[in-house]
Amino acid sequence: MTISEAQLRTLRLLNKQAAHRVHRSKRAGDYIWTHEGSRIALTQTLHKLFSSGYATVSNDNRDVAVITQKGRAVIAARGSC
């Protein structure tokens, strides 16, 4: 299970609170993913977490990113701090 430090930090943030997609214009692909606990956009890191199954979009709101059970297992294995 190879996971970068940036991905691990993002998983720890998601474990505390969901991230949100912010649309910058009306174009479909013009958005960034943000989190209250981060000063930088998480877009690239979250896309990697989505594709590996560690995070997903919420069933209720596709503009909200949440951690999956697989992501929680990584945090448990690597430590939560």
C-alpha positions as CSV (number, residue, x, y, z in Angstrom):
1,M,0.0,0.0,0.0
2,T,2.0,3.0,-1.3
3,I,0.6,6.3,-0.2
4,S,2.4,9.7,-0.2
5,E,2.7,12.0,2.8
6,A,0.4,14.5,1.0
7,Q,-2.2,11.8,0.5
8,L,-1.9,10.8,4.2
9,R,-2.3,14.4,5.4
10,T,-5.4,14.7,3.2
11,L,-6.9,11.5,4.5
12,R,-6.3,12.8,8.1
13,L,-8.2,16.0,7.1
14,L,-11.0,14.0,5.6
15,N,-11.2,11.9,8.7
16,K,-12.0,15.0,10.7
17,Q,-14.2,16.8,8.2
18,A,-15.3,16.5,4.6
19,A,-13.7,18.6,1.8
20,H,-15.8,20.7,-0.6
21,R,-15.6,21.3,-4.3
22,V,-15.6,25.0,-5.2
23,H,-16.7,25.9,-8.7
24,R,-14.8,28.8,-10.1
25,S,-17.0,29.3,-13.2
26,K,-19.9,27.7,-15.0
27,R,-17.6,25.4,-16.9
28,A,-17.9,21.8,-15.7
29,G,-14.2,21.2,-15.1
30,D,-13.4,24.6,-13.6
31,Y,-13.3,23.7,-9.8
32,I,-11.0,23.1,-6.9
33,W,-11.3,20.9,-3.9
34,T,-10.8,22.7,-0.6
35,H,-10.7,21.8,3.1
36,E,-11.1,24.1,6.1
37,G,-8.0,22.6,7.6
38,S,-5.7,23.3,4.6
39,R,-4.4,26.5,3.2
40,I,-3.9,24.9,-0.2
41,A,-6.2,23.3,-2.7
42,L,-6.4,19.5,-2.5
43,T,-7.6,18.9,-6.0
44,Q,-4.7,16.7,-7.4
45,T,-4.3,14.8,-4.1
46,L,-8.0,14.1,-3.8
47,H,-8.2,12.9,-7.4
48,K,-5.5,10.4,-6.6
49,L,-7.3,9.3,-3.5
50,F,-10.6,8.9,-5.5
51,S,-8.9,6.8,-8.1
52,S,-7.3,4.5,-5.5
53,G,-10.5,4.1,-3.4
54,Y,-9.3,5.9,-0.3
55,A,-11.9,8.8,-0.7
56,T,-15.1,9.3,-2.6
57,V,-17.8,11.9,-3.2
58,S,-20.7,11.8,-0.9
59,N,-23.9,10.1,-2.0
60,D,-25.9,13.1,-0.9
61,N,-23.8,15.8,-2.5
62,R,-21.3,15.3,-5.3
63,D,-19.5,18.5,-4.2
64,V,-18.5,16.9,-0.9
65,A,-15.5,14.5,-0.6
66,V,-15.4,12.0,2.2
67,I,-13.0,9.3,3.4
68,T,-13.8,5.6,2.7
69,Q,-13.3,2.6,5.0
70,K,-10.2,1.8,2.9
71,G,-8.9,5.3,3.8
72,R,-9.7,4.9,7.5
73,A,-7.8,1.6,7.4
74,V,-4.7,3.5,6.1
75,I,-4.9,6.0,8.9
76,A,-5.3,3.3,11.5
77,A,-2.2,1.5,10.1
78,R,-0.1,4.6,9.8
79,G,-1.2,6.3,13.0
80,S,-3.6,9.2,13.3
81,C,-1.2,11.9,14.3
